[in-house]
Amino acid sequence: MVSIGINTHIAELERIDPVAFKAINTSAVTESLDHLTRSSRNEFTSEGRGADYLDSIQLSLLARSEGVMDLLGKMHPNGRNGLCPSLIICDLLAGDGYVNKVARRILGAARCPAFINSDISQFMVDRCIRDGLFAIWQSATNPFWIRDGSVDGVLMAYGTHHIPRAQRPAAVQAAARVLRPGGIFVLHDFEVGSPTARWFADVVSTHSVTPHDYPHFTAGEVLDLFAAAQFDEVTVQRITDPFVFQGRDEESVLQLLADYVVKMYGLVKLRAHTQRVLALLDEYFGIEITRTSHGEFEARIARNALVGSGRRCIG
Ligand SMILES: C[S@@+](CC[C@H](N)C(=O)[O-])C[C@H]1O[C@@H](n2cnc3c(N)ncnc32)[C@H](O)[C@@H]1O
């Protein structure tokens, strides 16, 4: 993005999506980007596990779509049926625009909201832009590109634990700042002590290309963060957020599940050990194999997630 020059990037954003562009504040961007250049190194780059992570999405775009669509349904008072192109949703941990891509595939262009894909990894933002998505480079803790009160929904999901605990209040306050009054914030992560949190601590930390020592969330922490930022109608729920794969036979569907998980978590040390990966998945989550109505095999691991939501106060 920076390689193409900031003015070219801004013009490109306006061309990609004039609806989302209305929420963009171009003043002070250059100065803030200089600061970001000095402060934004993380593991989601080509040197870390960024490329492997994107490979997992190439293996199956829809593997995580049940959870994604559940989260998007929480971003409108009428649920999923209320989603439409005039809504602006800002995904503050967008990666390669995964949520945007799933929404577009499942809802179709005629119903997909306008997405602002935002990430602290320049590698991820470049990938979004390469794929024709509206994307900006910034931290969730300081979304300086976005105007006050300008978006209908803010999402932080699939990686919120990467925001250090001390910076989480700033990130939630920033979500409130960019939302229009009545707009909805959805925060998703995994619960301290849950099978997914233990999977990260025991398996990912041991076998990944990068260490994974990030504190997850408690329901109390989510409630406190939303209360401090004065959100209304706050709820905290546990949702199922599975990985699901379909294929013509049991062996190929299990192989796909193992390959996906190895790529997603950068489990380089388990790359050649499919049976070990499957045994670990079964131990932590349980693997369920069923037949679909079309006679295909479906493999599913039952992840659960913690989801907070609230509306920006109107008064
Ligand atoms: C596990 S990935 C998830 C990406 C995408 N939402 C998905 O589901 O595929 C987490 C993303 O959060 C980004 N990230 C981590 N800390 C961040 C921060 N403070 N601000 C913005 N993005 C951050 C990473 O660069 C990475 O792209």
Ligand as a Chemical Component Dictionary entry (heavy atoms), coordinates in Angstrom:
data_LIG
# 
_chem_comp.id                   LIG 
_chem_comp.type                 NON-POLYMER 
_chem_comp.pdbx_formal_charge   0 
_chem_comp.three_letter_code    LIG 
# 
loop_
_chem_comp_atom.comp_id 
_chem_comp_atom.atom_id 
_chem_comp_atom.alt_atom_id 
_chem_comp_atom.type_symbol 
_chem_comp_atom.charge 
_chem_comp_atom.model_Cartn_x 
_chem_comp_atom.model_Cartn_y 
_chem_comp_atom.model_Cartn_z 
_chem_comp_atom.pdbx_ordinal 
LIG C1  C1  C 0  -5.866  -14.513 13.282 1  
LIG S1  S1  S 1  -5.812  -13.165 12.151 2  
LIG C2  C2  C 0  -7.506  -13.038 11.677 3  
LIG C3  C3  C 0  -7.732  -12.379 10.367 4  
LIG C4  C4  C 0  -9.180  -12.455 9.833  5  
LIG N1  N1  N 0  -10.125 -11.771 10.711 6  
LIG C5  C5  C 0  -9.603  -13.900 9.693  7  
LIG O1  O1  O 0  -10.518 -14.339 10.400 8  
LIG O2  O2  O -1 -9.027  -14.621 8.875  9  
LIG C6  C6  C 0  -5.591  -11.816 13.264 10 
LIG C7  C7  C 0  -5.311  -10.496 12.564 11 
LIG O3  O3  O 0  -5.283  -9.458  13.553 12 
LIG C8  C8  C 0  -4.279  -8.539  13.200 13 
LIG N2  N2  N 0  -3.918  -7.747  14.392 14 
LIG C9  C9  C 0  -3.258  -8.140  15.506 15 
LIG N3  N3  N 0  -3.145  -7.128  16.381 16 
LIG C10 C10 C 0  -3.764  -6.059  15.814 17 
LIG C11 C11 C 0  -4.001  -4.709  16.216 18 
LIG N4  N4  N 0  -3.552  -4.226  17.385 19 
LIG N5  N5  N 0  -4.672  -3.905  15.379 20 
LIG C12 C12 C 0  -5.125  -4.348  14.178 21 
LIG N6  N6  N 0  -4.919  -5.619  13.739 22 
LIG C13 C13 C 0  -4.256  -6.461  14.545 23 
LIG C14 C14 C 0  -3.166  -9.396  12.650 24 
LIG O4  O4  O 0  -2.256  -8.642  11.857 25 
LIG C15 C15 C 0  -3.951  -10.448 11.861 26 
LIG O5  O5  O 0  -4.119  -10.097 10.522 27 
# 
loop_
_chem_comp_bond.comp_id 
_chem_comp_bond.atom_id_1 
_chem_comp_bond.atom_id_2 
_chem_comp_bond.value_order 
_chem_comp_bond.pdbx_ordinal 
LIG C1  S1  SING 1  
LIG S1  C2  SING 2  
LIG S1  C6  SING 3  
LIG C2  C3  SING 4  
LIG C3  C4  SING 5  
LIG C4  N1  SING 6  
LIG C4  C5  SING 7  
LIG C5  O1  DOUB 8  
LIG C5  O2  SING 9  
LIG C6  C7  SING 10 
LIG C7  O3  SING 11 
LIG C7  C15 SING 12 
LIG O3  C8  SING 13 
LIG C8  N2  SING 14 
LIG C8  C14 SING 15 
LIG N2  C9  SING 16 
LIG N2  C13 SING 17 
LIG C9  N3  DOUB 18 
LIG N3  C10 SING 19 
LIG C10 C11 SING 20 
LIG C10 C13 DOUB 21 
LIG C11 N4  SING 22 
LIG C11 N5  DOUB 23 
LIG N5  C12 SING 24 
LIG C12 N6  DOUB 25 
LIG N6  C13 SING 26 
LIG C14 O4  SING 27 
LIG C14 C15 SING 28 
LIG C15 O5  SING 29 
# 
